[in-house]
Amino acid sequence: MEMTLKDLKASAKASALSRGHDMKRFHRDSYWTRTHLSACRRCEMTAYVCENPMANETNIFGPAVAQNCDGKGA
Ligand SMILES: [Zn+2]
């Protein structure tokens, strides 16, 4: 089953949240226009979702979904 962009954003946000991040809203990247990005309000780690990824691409990536929030600036 294909995930919609909305599903991808929700999934990325949920996995960042599970690592302690407080993510801002996603916005479309101005250069990689198939990519939408968000950053944590506390540590500024980023999470990305890719629309229509190629077979060899991951559709959710970025430090905020791979590392725990370090809470700097909180
Ligand atoms: Zn964070």
N, CA, C, O and the ligand as a Tripos MOL2 file, in Angstrom:
@<TRIPOS>MOLECULE
protein
  297   295    75     0     0
PROTEIN
NO_CHARGES

@<TRIPOS>ATOM
      1 N           0.8380   -1.2040    0.0000 N.3       1 MET1
      2 CA          0.0000    0.0000    0.0000 C.3       1 MET1
      3 C           0.8670    1.2460    0.0000 C.2       1 MET1
      4 O           1.8460    1.3340    0.7420 O.2       1 MET1
      5 N           0.5090    2.1920   -0.8200 N.am      2 GLU2
      6 CA          1.2610    3.4370   -0.9210 C.3       2 GLU2
      7 C           0.8970    4.3880    0.2160 C.2       2 GLU2
      8 O          -0.2780    4.5550    0.5450 O.2       2 GLU2
      9 N           1.8980    4.9980    0.8030 N.am      3 MET3
     10 CA          1.6240    5.9820    1.8480 C.3       3 MET3
     11 C           1.4850    7.3570    1.2090 C.2       3 MET3
     12 O           2.2490    7.7150    0.3120 O.2       3 MET3
     13 N           0.5210    8.1120    1.6700 N.am      4 THR4
     14 CA          0.3860    9.4780    1.1760 C.3       4 THR4
     15 C           1.3990   10.3790    1.8720 C.2       4 THR4
     16 O           1.9890   10.0060    2.8860 O.2       4 THR4
     17 N           1.5870   11.5520    1.3210 N.am      5 LEU5
     18 CA          2.5070   12.5080    1.9260 C.3       5 LEU5
     19 C           2.0890   12.8220    3.3610 C.2       5 LEU5
     20 O           2.9280   12.9810    4.2480 O.2       5 LEU5
     21 N           0.7810   12.9070    3.5670 N.am      6 LYS6
     22 CA          0.2610   13.1800    4.9080 C.3       6 LYS6
     23 C           0.6410   12.0620    5.8810 C.2       6 LYS6
     24 O           1.0260   12.3220    7.0210 O.2       6 LYS6
     25 N           0.5270   10.8060    5.4120 N.am      7 ASP7
     26 CA          0.9310    9.6590    6.2330 C.3       7 ASP7
     27 C           2.4210    9.7230    6.5550 C.2       7 ASP7
     28 O           2.8360    9.4730    7.6870 O.2       7 ASP7
     29 N           3.2180   10.0590    5.5450 N.am      8 LEU8
     30 CA          4.6680   10.1210    5.7320 C.3       8 LEU8
     31 C           5.0400   11.1710    6.7680 C.2       8 LEU8
     32 O           5.8710   10.9290    7.6430 O.2       8 LEU8
     33 N           4.4140   12.3410    6.6590 N.am      9 LYS9
     34 CA          4.6890   13.4120    7.6220 C.3       9 LYS9
     35 C           4.2870   12.9840    9.0230 C.2       9 LYS9
     36 O           5.0210   13.2120    9.9850 O.2       9 LYS9
     37 N           3.1190   12.3640    9.1360 N.am     10 ALA10
     38 CA          2.6360   11.9190   10.4490 C.3      10 ALA10
     39 C           3.5750   10.8660   11.0260 C.2      10 ALA10
     40 O           3.8640   10.8660   12.2230 O.2      10 ALA10
     41 N           4.0460    9.9740   10.1660 N.am     11 SER11
     42 CA          4.9380    8.9090   10.5960 C.3      11 SER11
     43 C           6.3110    9.4710   11.0160 C.2      11 SER11
     44 O           6.8760    9.0500   12.0250 O.2      11 SER11
     45 N           6.8310   10.4140   10.2400 N.am     12 ALA12
     46 CA          8.1170   11.0470   10.5760 C.3      12 ALA12
     47 C           8.0000   11.8070   11.8930 C.2      12 ALA12
     48 O           8.8930   11.7620   12.7400 O.2      12 ALA12
     49 N           6.8840   12.5010   12.0420 N.am     13 LYS13
     50 CA          6.6700   13.2890   13.2470 C.3      13 LYS13
     51 C           6.5670   12.3830   14.4730 C.2      13 LYS13
     52 O           7.1250   12.6800   15.5300 O.2      13 LYS13
     53 N           5.8470   11.2780   14.3150 N.am     14 ALA14
     54 CA          5.6900   10.3310   15.4220 C.3      14 ALA14
     55 C           7.0260    9.7060   15.8090 C.2      14 ALA14
     56 O           7.3010    9.5090   16.9930 O.2      14 ALA14
     57 N           7.8560    9.3940   14.8170 N.am     15 SER15
     58 CA          9.1150    8.7560   15.1900 C.3      15 SER15
     59 C          10.0800    9.7730   15.7880 C.2      15 SER15
     60 O          10.8750    9.4130   16.6560 O.2      15 SER15
     61 N          10.0370   11.0350   15.3520 N.am     16 ALA16
     62 CA         10.8460   12.0830   15.9910 C.3      16 ALA16
     63 C          10.3620   12.3250   17.4210 C.2      16 ALA16
     64 O          11.1590   12.4830   18.3450 O.2      16 ALA16
     65 N           9.0440   12.3490   17.5790 N.am     17 LEU17
     66 CA          8.4590   12.5630   18.9080 C.3      17 LEU17
     67 C           8.8980   11.4650   19.8810 C.2      17 LEU17
     68 O           9.1700   11.7290   21.0520 O.2      17 LEU17
     69 N           8.9620   10.2300   19.3740 N.am     18 SER18
     70 CA          9.3610    9.1040   20.2320 C.3      18 SER18
     71 C          10.8180    9.2300   20.6620 C.2      18 SER18
     72 O          11.2390    8.5600   21.6050 O.2      18 SER18
     73 N          11.5910   10.0720   19.9920 N.am     19 ARG19
     74 CA         12.9820   10.3430   20.3800 C.3      19 ARG19
     75 C          13.1040   11.6380   21.1690 C.2      19 ARG19
     76 O          14.2100   12.1080   21.4360 O.2      19 ARG19
     77 N          11.9690   12.2120   21.5410 N.am     20 GLY20
     78 CA         11.9740   13.3710   22.4200 C.3      20 GLY20
     79 C          11.9770   14.7170   21.7110 C.2      20 GLY20
     80 O          12.0900   15.7570   22.3590 O.2      20 GLY20
     81 N          11.8540   14.7080   20.3940 N.am     21 HIS21
     82 CA         11.8630   15.9710   19.6570 C.3      21 HIS21
     83 C          10.4880   16.6330   19.6480 C.2      21 HIS21
     84 O           9.4510   15.9820   19.7700 O.2      21 HIS21
     85 N          10.5260   17.9470   19.4980 N.am     22 ASP22
     86 CA          9.3020   18.7400   19.4030 C.3      22 ASP22
     87 C           9.3300   19.4080   18.0290 C.2      22 ASP22
     88 O           9.8630   20.5060   17.8710 O.2      22 ASP22
     89 N           8.7540   18.7350   17.0520 N.am     23 MET23
     90 CA          8.9220   19.1520   15.6630 C.3      23 MET23
     91 C           8.0140   20.3060   15.2540 C.2      23 MET23
     92 O           6.8510   20.3840   15.6490 O.2      23 MET23
     93 N           8.5900   21.2010   14.4440 N.am     24 LYS24
     94 CA          7.7970   22.2480   13.7970 C.3      24 LYS24
     95 C           7.0060   21.6330   12.6500 C.2      24 LYS24
     96 O           7.1700   20.4540   12.3360 O.2      24 LYS24
     97 N           6.1430   22.4380   12.0250 N.am     25 ARG25
     98 CA          5.3990   21.9660   10.8510 C.3      25 ARG25
     99 C           6.3630   21.6800    9.6940 C.2      25 ARG25
    100 O           7.4090   22.3150    9.5640 O.2      25 ARG25
    101 N           5.9850   20.7240    8.8740 N.am     26 PHE26
    102 CA          6.7620   20.4450    7.6710 C.3      26 PHE26
    103 C           6.5400   21.5290    6.6280 C.2      26 PHE26
    104 O           5.4310   22.0420    6.4790 O.2      26 PHE26
    105 N           7.5920   21.8720    5.9130 N.am     27 HIS27
    106 CA          7.4170   22.7310    4.7430 C.3      27 HIS27
    107 C           8.2430   22.1700    3.5920 C.2      27 HIS27
    108 O           9.2060   21.4310    3.7960 O.2      27 HIS27
    109 N           7.8460   22.5370    2.3870 N.am     28 ARG28
    110 CA          8.5220   22.0200    1.1970 C.3      28 ARG28
    111 C           9.8870   22.6870    1.0570 C.2      28 ARG28
    112 O          10.0060   23.9070    1.1610 O.2      28 ARG28
    113 N          10.8980   21.8870    0.8250 N.am     29 ASP29
    114 CA         12.2300   22.4350    0.6130 C.3      29 ASP29
    115 C          12.2480   23.2200   -0.6930 C.2      29 ASP29
    116 O          11.6790   22.7870   -1.6960 O.2      29 ASP29
    117 N          12.9140   24.3880   -0.6730 N.am     30 SER30
    118 CA         12.8780   25.2550   -1.8580 C.3      30 SER30
    119 C          13.7670   24.7380   -2.9840 C.2      30 SER30
    120 O          13.6070   25.1440   -4.1350 O.2      30 SER30
    121 N          14.6910   23.8580   -2.6660 N.am     31 TYR31
    122 CA         15.6050   23.3510   -3.7000 C.3      31 TYR31
    123 C          15.2430   21.9300   -4.1060 C.2      31 TYR31
    124 O          15.0310   21.6480   -5.2850 O.2      31 TYR31
    125 N          15.1720   21.0310   -3.1190 N.am     32 TRP32
    126 CA         14.7420   19.6550   -3.4120 C.3      32 TRP32
    127 C          13.2250   19.6240   -3.2660 C.2      32 TRP32
    128 O          12.7130   19.3010   -2.1950 O.2      32 TRP32
    129 N          12.5180   19.9500   -4.3130 N.am     33 THR33
    130 CA         11.0830   20.2020   -4.1850 C.3      33 THR33
    131 C          10.2460   18.9550   -3.9380 C.2      33 THR33
    132 O           9.0530   19.0680   -3.6540 O.2      33 THR33
    133 N          10.8410   17.7640   -4.0400 N.am     34 ARG34
    134 CA         10.0920   16.5650   -3.6560 C.3      34 ARG34
    135 C          10.2690   16.2760   -2.1670 C.2      34 ARG34
    136 O           9.7160   15.3110   -1.6400 O.2      34 ARG34
    137 N          11.0400   17.1180   -1.5040 N.am     35 THR35
    138 CA         11.3710   16.8820   -0.1100 C.3      35 THR35
    139 C          10.6940   17.9060    0.7930 C.2      35 THR35
    140 O          10.6650   19.1000    0.4930 O.2      35 THR35
    141 N          10.1550   17.4180    1.8950 N.am     36 HIS36
    142 CA          9.5450   18.2970    2.8870 C.3      36 HIS36
    143 C          10.3420   18.1430    4.1650 C.2      36 HIS36
    144 O          10.7110   17.0300    4.5390 O.2      36 HIS36
    145 N          10.6100   19.2490    4.8350 N.am     37 LEU37
    146 CA         11.4510   19.1470    6.0150 C.3      37 LEU37
    147 C          10.8330   19.8300    7.2140 C.2      37 LEU37
    148 O           9.9980   20.7270    7.1000 O.2      37 LEU37
    149 N          11.2770   19.3710    8.3590 N.am     38 SER38
    150 CA         10.8440   19.9020    9.6340 C.3      38 SER38
    151 C          12.0610   19.9150   10.5420 C.2      38 SER38
    152 O          13.0060   19.1590   10.3170 O.2      38 SER38
    153 N          12.0530   20.7630   11.5660 N.am     39 ALA39
    154 CA         13.1620   20.8020   12.5190 C.3      39 ALA39
    155 C          12.5990   20.8330   13.9290 C.2      39 ALA39
    156 O          11.4850   21.3000   14.1680 O.2      39 ALA39
    157 N          13.3970   20.3270   14.8490 N.am     40 CYS40
    158 CA         13.0060   20.3140   16.2540 C.3      40 CYS40
    159 C          13.1200   21.7190   16.8380 C.2      40 CYS40
    160 O          14.0910   22.4270   16.5710 O.2      40 CYS40
    161 N          12.1400   22.1200   17.6260 N.am     41 ARG41
    162 CA         12.1920   23.4300   18.2740 C.3      41 ARG41
    163 C          13.3140   23.5210   19.2980 C.2      41 ARG41
    164 O          13.8270   24.6110   19.5550 O.2      41 ARG41
    165 N          13.7020   22.3950   19.8850 N.am     42 ARG42
    166 CA         14.7000   22.4310   20.9600 C.3      42 ARG42
    167 C          16.1220   22.2410   20.4610 C.2      42 ARG42
    168 O          17.0100   23.0030   20.8450 O.2      42 ARG42
    169 N          16.3640   21.2430   19.6130 N.am     43 CYS43
    170 CA         17.7500   20.9380   19.2350 C.3      43 CYS43
    171 C          18.0290   21.2380   17.7650 C.2      43 CYS43
    172 O          19.1750   21.1630   17.3220 O.2      43 CYS43
    173 N          16.9840   21.5770   17.0070 N.am     44 GLU44
    174 CA         17.1180   21.9260   15.5830 C.3      44 GLU44
    175 C          17.5790   20.7780   14.6910 C.2      44 GLU44
    176 O          17.9810   21.0150   13.5520 O.2      44 GLU44
    177 N          17.5320   19.5480   15.1780 N.am     45 MET45
    178 CA         17.7510   18.4130   14.2740 C.3      45 MET45
    179 C          16.6000   18.3830   13.2730 C.2      45 MET45
    180 O          15.4760   18.7790   13.5840 O.2      45 MET45
    181 N          16.9010   17.9080   12.0730 N.am     46 THR46
    182 CA         15.9100   17.9260   11.0080 C.3      46 THR46
    183 C          15.3950   16.5320   10.6790 C.2      46 THR46
    184 O          16.0770   15.5280   10.8840 O.2      46 THR46
    185 N          14.1720   16.5010   10.1630 N.am     47 ALA47
    186 CA         13.5890   15.2790    9.6180 C.3      47 ALA47
    187 C          13.0630   15.6210    8.2350 C.2      47 ALA47
    188 O          12.5580   16.7220    8.0150 O.2      47 ALA47
    189 N          13.1780   14.6900    7.3090 N.am     48 TYR48
    190 CA         12.7490   14.9130    5.9380 C.3      48 TYR48
    191 C          11.7990   13.8190    5.5100 C.2      48 TYR48
    192 O          11.9370   12.6710    5.9320 O.2      48 TYR48
    193 N          10.8290   14.1670    4.6720 N.am     49 VAL49
    194 CA         10.0570   13.1450    3.9840 C.3      49 VAL49
    195 C          10.1600   13.4260    2.4940 C.2      49 VAL49
    196 O          10.1430   14.5760    2.0550 O.2      49 VAL49
    197 N          10.2660   12.3520    1.7300 N.am     50 CYS50
    198 CA         10.4290   12.4630    0.2920 C.3      50 CYS50
    199 C           9.1630   11.9760   -0.3980 C.2      50 CYS50
    200 O           8.7220   10.8490   -0.1710 O.2      50 CYS50
    201 N           8.5770   12.8270   -1.2430 N.am     51 GLU51
    202 CA          7.4140   12.4410   -2.0400 C.3      51 GLU51
    203 C           7.8640   11.5110   -3.1480 C.2      51 GLU51
    204 O           8.9210   11.7260   -3.7420 O.2      51 GLU51
    205 N           7.0910   10.4930   -3.4360 N.am     52 ASN52
    206 CA          7.3710    9.5930   -4.5540 C.3      52 ASN52
    207 C           8.8330    9.1600   -4.6370 C.2      52 ASN52
    208 O           9.4990    9.4050   -5.6430 O.2      52 ASN52
    209 N           9.3310    8.5190   -3.5850 N.am     53 PRO53
    210 CA         10.7460    8.1310   -3.6150 C.3      53 PRO53
    211 C          11.0270    7.0970   -4.6900 C.2      53 PRO53
    212 O          10.1490    6.3120   -5.0490 O.2      53 PRO53
    213 N          12.2490    7.0940   -5.2030 N.am     54 MET54
    214 CA         12.6710    6.0430   -6.1200 C.3      54 MET54
    215 C          12.8480    4.7710   -5.3080 C.2      54 MET54
    216 O          12.9140    4.8120   -4.0790 O.2      54 MET54
    217 N          12.9260    3.6420   -5.9990 N.am     55 ALA55
    218 CA         13.0130    2.3500   -5.3320 C.3      55 ALA55
    219 C          14.1750    2.2690   -4.3440 C.2      55 ALA55
    220 O          14.0820    1.5890   -3.3220 O.2      55 ALA55
    221 N          15.2500    2.9530   -4.6490 N.am     56 ASN56
    222 CA         16.4270    2.8760   -3.7770 C.3      56 ASN56
    223 C          16.4980    4.0210   -2.7670 C.2      56 ASN56
    224 O          17.5120    4.1890   -2.0890 O.2      56 ASN56
    225 N          15.4410    4.7970   -2.6680 N.am     57 GLU57
    226 CA         15.4380    5.8950   -1.7050 C.3      57 GLU57
    227 C          14.5780    5.5650   -0.4950 C.2      57 GLU57
    228 O          13.6130    4.8060   -0.5840 O.2      57 GLU57
    229 N          14.9460    6.1450    0.6260 N.am     58 THR58
    230 CA         14.1290    6.0430    1.8240 C.3      58 THR58
    231 C          13.2110    7.2530    1.8340 C.2      58 THR58
    232 O          13.6370    8.3510    1.4790 O.2      58 THR58
    233 N          11.9730    7.0730    2.2300 N.am     59 ASN59
    234 CA         11.0910    8.2290    2.1880 C.3      59 ASN59
    235 C          11.0220    9.0330    3.4790 C.2      59 ASN59
    236 O          10.4540   10.1250    3.4990 O.2      59 ASN59
    237 N          11.5930    8.5050    4.5560 N.am     60 ILE60
    238 CA         11.6970    9.2820    5.7920 C.3      60 ILE60
    239 C          13.1370    9.1900    6.2700 C.2      60 ILE60
    240 O          13.6630    8.0900    6.4380 O.2      60 ILE60
    241 N          13.7740   10.3200    6.4900 N.am     61 PHE61
    242 CA         15.1680   10.2910    6.9200 C.3      61 PHE61
    243 C          15.5270   11.5810    7.6470 C.2      61 PHE61
    244 O          14.7210   12.5080    7.7350 O.2      61 PHE61
    245 N          16.7440   11.6220    8.1620 N.am     62 GLY62
    246 CA         17.2000   12.8100    8.8760 C.3      62 GLY62
    247 C          17.5870   12.4710   10.3050 C.2      62 GLY62
    248 O          17.1260   11.4710   10.8560 O.2      62 GLY62
    249 N          18.4350   13.3010   10.9100 N.am     63 PRO63
    250 CA         18.9110   13.0300   12.2690 C.3      63 PRO63
    251 C          17.7950   12.9510   13.2980 C.2      63 PRO63
    252 O          17.9120   12.1990   14.2650 O.2      63 PRO63
    253 N          16.7120   13.7090   13.1190 N.am     64 ALA64
    254 CA         15.6550   13.7200   14.1320 C.3      64 ALA64
    255 C          14.9070   12.3930   14.2250 C.2      64 ALA64
    256 O          14.2680   12.1210   15.2420 O.2      64 ALA64
    257 N          14.9740   11.5560   13.1780 N.am     65 VAL65
    258 CA         14.3460   10.2360   13.2680 C.3      65 VAL65
    259 C          15.3750    9.1520   13.5820 C.2      65 VAL65
    260 O          15.0260    7.9770   13.6970 O.2      65 VAL65
    261 N          16.6530    9.5480   13.7210 N.am     66 ALA66
    262 CA         17.7090    8.5650   13.9920 C.3      66 ALA66
    263 C          18.3700    8.7680   15.3530 C.2      66 ALA66
    264 O          18.9600    7.8360   15.9000 O.2      66 ALA66
    265 N          18.2770    9.9750   15.9000 N.am     67 GLN67
    266 CA         18.9660   10.2780   17.1590 C.3      67 GLN67
    267 C          18.0160   10.9060   18.1430 C.2      67 GLN67
    268 O          17.0590   11.5770   17.7570 O.2      67 GLN67
    269 N          18.2820   10.6860   19.4370 N.am     68 ASN68
    270 CA         17.4460   11.2780   20.4660 C.3      68 ASN68
    271 C          17.6990   12.7740   20.5900 C.2      68 ASN68
    272 O          18.7950   13.2580   20.3060 O.2      68 ASN68
    273 N          16.6620   13.5020   21.0200 N.am     69 CYS69
    274 CA         16.7610   14.9410   21.2290 C.3      69 CYS69
    275 C          17.7590   15.2210   22.3500 C.2      69 CYS69
    276 O          17.7110   14.6010   23.4130 O.2      69 CYS69
    277 N          18.6690   16.1720   22.0900 N.am     70 ASP70
    278 CA         19.5990   16.5110   23.1720 C.3      70 ASP70
    279 C          19.1080   17.7090   23.9820 C.2      70 ASP70
    280 O          19.7290   18.1080   24.9670 O.2      70 ASP70
    281 N          17.9760   18.2740   23.5470 N.am     71 GLY71
    282 CA         17.3080   19.2930   24.3500 C.3      71 GLY71
    283 C          18.0560   20.5930   24.5530 C.2      71 GLY71
    284 O          17.6930   21.3800   25.4280 O.2      71 GLY71
    285 N          19.0920   20.8380   23.7670 N.am     72 LYS72
    286 CA         19.8240   22.1090   23.8950 C.3      72 LYS72
    287 C          18.9000   23.2730   23.6170 C.2      72 LYS72
    288 O          18.0710   23.2120   22.7090 O.2      72 LYS72
    289 N          19.0340   24.3070   24.3750 N.am     73 GLY73
    290 CA         18.2200   25.5020   24.1520 C.3      73 GLY73
    291 C          16.8500   25.4120   24.7800 C.2      73 GLY73
    292 O          16.0420   26.3290   24.6330 O.2      73 GLY73
    293 N          16.5670   24.3150   25.4850 N.am     74 ALA74
    294 CA         15.2650   24.1750   26.1300 C.3      74 ALA74
    295 C          15.2250   25.0210   27.4090 C.2      74 ALA74
    296 O          14.2100   25.0420   28.1040 O.2      74 ALA74
    297 ZN         15.1490   17.7280   19.3690 Zn       75 ZN75
@<TRIPOS>BOND
     1     1     2 1
     2     2     3 1
     3     3     4 2
     4     3     5 am
     5     5     6 1
     6     6     7 1
     7     7     8 2
     8     7     9 am
     9     9    10 1
    10    10    11 1
    11    11    12 2
    12    11    13 am
    13    13    14 1
    14    14    15 1
    15    15    16 2
    16    15    17 am
    17    17    18 1
    18    18    19 1
    19    19    20 2
    20    19    21 am
    21    21    22 1
    22    22    23 1
    23    23    24 2
    24    23    25 am
    25    25    26 1
    26    26    27 1
    27    27    28 2
    28    27    29 am
    29    29    30 1
    30    30    31 1
    31    31    32 2
    32    31    33 am
    33    33    34 1
    34    34    35 1
    35    35    36 2
    36    35    37 am
    37    37    38 1
    38    38    39 1
    39    39    40 2
    40    39    41 am
    41    41    42 1
    42    42    43 1
    43    43    44 2
    44    43    45 am
    45    45    46 1
    46    46    47 1
    47    47    48 2
    48    47    49 am
    49    49    50 1
    50    50    51 1
    51    51    52 2
    52    51    53 am
    53    53    54 1
    54    54    55 1
    55    55    56 2
    56    55    57 am
    57    57    58 1
    58    58    59 1
    59    59    60 2
    60    59    61 am
    61    61    62 1
    62    62    63 1
    63    63    64 2
    64    63    65 am
    65    65    66 1
    66    66    67 1
    67    67    68 2
    68    67    69 am
    69    69    70 1
    70    70    71 1
    71    71    72 2
    72    71    73 am
    73    73    74 1
    74    74    75 1
    75    75    76 2
    76    75    77 am
    77    77    78 1
    78    78    79 1
    79    79    80 2
    80    79    81 am
    81    81    82 1
    82    82    83 1
    83    83    84 2
    84    83    85 am
    85    85    86 1
    86    86    87 1
    87    87    88 2
    88    87    89 am
    89    89    90 1
    90    90    91 1
    91    91    92 2
    92    91    93 am
    93    93    94 1
    94    94    95 1
    95    95    96 2
    96    95    97 am
    97    97    98 1
    98    98    99 1
    99    99   100 2
   100    99   101 am
   101   101   102 1
   102   102   103 1
   103   103   104 2
   104   103   105 am
   105   105   106 1
   106   106   107 1
   107   107   108 2
   108   107   109 am
   109   109   110 1
   110   110   111 1
   111   111   112 2
   112   111   113 am
   113   113   114 1
   114   114   115 1
   115   115   116 2
   116   115   117 am
   117   117   118 1
   118   118   119 1
   119   119   120 2
   120   119   121 am
   121   121   122 1
   122   122   123 1
   123   123   124 2
   124   123   125 am
   125   125   126 1
   126   126   127 1
   127   127   128 2
   128   127   129 am
   129   129   130 1
   130   130   131 1
   131   131   132 2
   132   131   133 am
   133   133   134 1
   134   134   135 1
   135   135   136 2
   136   135   137 am
   137   137   138 1
   138   138   139 1
   139   139   140 2
   140   139   141 am
   141   141   142 1
   142   142   143 1
   143   143   144 2
   144   143   145 am
   145   145   146 1
   146   146   147 1
   147   147   148 2
   148   147   149 am
   149   149   150 1
   150   150   151 1
   151   151   152 2
   152   151   153 am
   153   153   154 1
   154   154   155 1
   155   155   156 2
   156   155   157 am
   157   157   158 1
   158   158   159 1
   159   159   160 2
   160   159   161 am
   161   161   162 1
   162   162   163 1
   163   163   164 2
   164   163   165 am
   165   165   166 1
   166   166   167 1
   167   167   168 2
   168   167   169 am
   169   169   170 1
   170   170   171 1
   171   171   172 2
   172   171   173 am
   173   173   174 1
   174   174   175 1
   175   175   176 2
   176   175   177 am
   177   177   178 1
   178   178   179 1
   179   179   180 2
   180   179   181 am
   181   181   182 1
   182   182   183 1
   183   183   184 2
   184   183   185 am
   185   185   186 1
   186   186   187 1
   187   187   188 2
   188   187   189 am
   189   189   190 1
   190   190   191 1
   191   191   192 2
   192   191   193 am
   193   193   194 1
   194   194   195 1
   195   195   196 2
   196   195   197 am
   197   197   198 1
   198   198   199 1
   199   199   200 2
   200   199   201 am
   201   201   202 1
   202   202   203 1
   203   203   204 2
   204   203   205 am
   205   205   206 1
   206   206   207 1
   207   207   208 2
   208   207   209 am
   209   209   210 1
   210   210   211 1
   211   211   212 2
   212   211   213 am
   213   213   214 1
   214   214   215 1
   215   215   216 2
   216   215   217 am
   217   217   218 1
   218   218   219 1
   219   219   220 2
   220   219   221 am
   221   221   222 1
   222   222   223 1
   223   223   224 2
   224   223   225 am
   225   225   226 1
   226   226   227 1
   227   227   228 2
   228   227   229 am
   229   229   230 1
   230   230   231 1
   231   231   232 2
   232   231   233 am
   233   233   234 1
   234   234   235 1
   235   235   236 2
   236   235   237 am
   237   237   238 1
   238   238   239 1
   239   239   240 2
   240   239   241 am
   241   241   242 1
   242   242   243 1
   243   243   244 2
   244   243   245 am
   245   245   246 1
   246   246   247 1
   247   247   248 2
   248   247   249 am
   249   249   250 1
   250   250   251 1
   251   251   252 2
   252   251   253 am
   253   253   254 1
   254   254   255 1
   255   255   256 2
   256   255   257 am
   257   257   258 1
   258   258   259 1
   259   259   260 2
   260   259   261 am
   261   261   262 1
   262   262   263 1
   263   263   264 2
   264   263   265 am
   265   265   266 1
   266   266   267 1
   267   267   268 2
   268   267   269 am
   269   269   270 1
   270   270   271 1
   271   271   272 2
   272   271   273 am
   273   273   274 1
   274   274   275 1
   275   275   276 2
   276   275   277 am
   277   277   278 1
   278   278   279 1
   279   279   280 2
   280   279   281 am
   281   281   282 1
   282   282   283 1
   283   283   284 2
   284   283   285 am
   285   285   286 1
   286   286   287 1
   287   287   288 2
   288   287   289 am
   289   289   290 1
   290   290   291 1
   291   291   292 2
   292   291   293 am
   293   293   294 1
   294   294   295 1
   295   295   296 2
@<TRIPOS>SUBSTRUCTURE
     1 MET1         2 RESIDUE 1 A MET
     2 GLU2         6 RESIDUE 1 A GLU
     3 MET3        10 RESIDUE 1 A MET
     4 THR4        14 RESIDUE 1 A THR
     5 LEU5        18 RESIDUE 1 A LEU
     6 LYS6        22 RESIDUE 1 A LYS
     7 ASP7        26 RESIDUE 1 A ASP
     8 LEU8        30 RESIDUE 1 A LEU
     9 LYS9        34 RESIDUE 1 A LYS
    10 ALA10       38 RESIDUE 1 A ALA
    11 SER11       42 RESIDUE 1 A SER
    12 ALA12       46 RESIDUE 1 A ALA
    13 LYS13       50 RESIDUE 1 A LYS
    14 ALA14       54 RESIDUE 1 A ALA
    15 SER15       58 RESIDUE 1 A SER
    16 ALA16       62 RESIDUE 1 A ALA
    17 LEU17       66 RESIDUE 1 A LEU
    18 SER18       70 RESIDUE 1 A SER
    19 ARG19       74 RESIDUE 1 A ARG
    20 GLY20       78 RESIDUE 1 A GLY
    21 HIS21       82 RESIDUE 1 A HIS
    22 ASP22       86 RESIDUE 1 A ASP
    23 MET23       90 RESIDUE 1 A MET
    24 LYS24       94 RESIDUE 1 A LYS
    25 ARG25       98 RESIDUE 1 A ARG
    26 PHE26      102 RESIDUE 1 A PHE
    27 HIS27      106 RESIDUE 1 A HIS
    28 ARG28      110 RESIDUE 1 A ARG
    29 ASP29      114 RESIDUE 1 A ASP
    30 SER30      118 RESIDUE 1 A SER
    31 TYR31      122 RESIDUE 1 A TYR
    32 TRP32      126 RESIDUE 1 A TRP
    33 THR33      130 RESIDUE 1 A THR
    34 ARG34      134 RESIDUE 1 A ARG
    35 THR35      138 RESIDUE 1 A THR
    36 HIS36      142 RESIDUE 1 A HIS
    37 LEU37      146 RESIDUE 1 A LEU
    38 SER38      150 RESIDUE 1 A SER
    39 ALA39      154 RESIDUE 1 A ALA
    40 CYS40      158 RESIDUE 1 A CYS
    41 ARG41      162 RESIDUE 1 A ARG
    42 ARG42      166 RESIDUE 1 A ARG
    43 CYS43      170 RESIDUE 1 A CYS
    44 GLU44      174 RESIDUE 1 A GLU
    45 MET45      178 RESIDUE 1 A MET
    46 THR46      182 RESIDUE 1 A THR
    47 ALA47      186 RESIDUE 1 A ALA
    48 TYR48      190 RESIDUE 1 A TYR
    49 VAL49      194 RESIDUE 1 A VAL
    50 CYS50      198 RESIDUE 1 A CYS
    51 GLU51      202 RESIDUE 1 A GLU
    52 ASN52      206 RESIDUE 1 A ASN
    53 PRO53      210 RESIDUE 1 A PRO
    54 MET54      214 RESIDUE 1 A MET
    55 ALA55      218 RESIDUE 1 A ALA
    56 ASN56      222 RESIDUE 1 A ASN
    57 GLU57      226 RESIDUE 1 A GLU
    58 THR58      230 RESIDUE 1 A THR
    59 ASN59      234 RESIDUE 1 A ASN
    60 ILE60      238 RESIDUE 1 A ILE
    61 PHE61      242 RESIDUE 1 A PHE
    62 GLY62      246 RESIDUE 1 A GLY
    63 PRO63      250 RESIDUE 1 A PRO
    64 ALA64      254 RESIDUE 1 A ALA
    65 VAL65      258 RESIDUE 1 A VAL
    66 ALA66      262 RESIDUE 1 A ALA
    67 GLN67      266 RESIDUE 1 A GLN
    68 ASN68      270 RESIDUE 1 A ASN
    69 CYS69      274 RESIDUE 1 A CYS
    70 ASP70      278 RESIDUE 1 A ASP
    71 GLY71      282 RESIDUE 1 A GLY
    72 LYS72      286 RESIDUE 1 A LYS
    73 GLY73      290 RESIDUE 1 A GLY
    74 ALA74      294 RESIDUE 1 A ALA
    75 ZN75       297 GROUP 0 **** ****
